[in-house]
């Protein structure tokens, strides 16, 4: 499975708040700190975000305003192939394969939503990939020509996150570890999350400079 959410309990010293991480790689000390989000969003358009104060450590919190996104579903059982197909379906949409035949600038992040069985906390077979539609396309985005691609408005939501750095795409093991830590840190702070969805966010192009990926949990709406 993609991840497990174990009910571990760690002290606050274990969850240094989004720490700067160093490791020895190829005989050299590497800085694995995630690229700062303001630096990324100064170069590419990002959704309107508001960082929130947190009472615990090991996680960040932010409010995401009501925004329009373009999305498509893919099958986790053949994820290496279907996730690439999903990306290119969305990329074709912003490249002009829409009813207005207009090109829409690429934005950040690329979001992937994985849907969970709320009783087992294990992933179901389907997932969803989404691109944020920039400010110029929020009111009336062009309609997709691909029937497997949709645009929709996402309501305002609070998300909890942990940021990941490094030089490439995080492994499944790395994602599982980050979600374990995120879930434990958030619940230790007395917060509740949506039990049926987890999300990953890619803010940078893999293999090109300092990276930023995020593990995301949605705050419960109850």
Secondary structure, DSSP 8 states (H G I E B T S, - for coil): -----------TTTS-TT---EEEETTEEEE-----HHHHHTTS-B--EEEE--SSSS-EEEEE-SEEEEEEEEEGGGHHHHHHHHHHHHHHHHTT-BTT-------B-EEEEEEE-TTT--EEEEEEEEEE--GGGSSS---BSSTTEEEEEE--EEEEEEEE-SSS---HHHHHHHHHHHHHHHHHTT--EEEEEEEEEE-S-TTSSS--EEEEEEE---
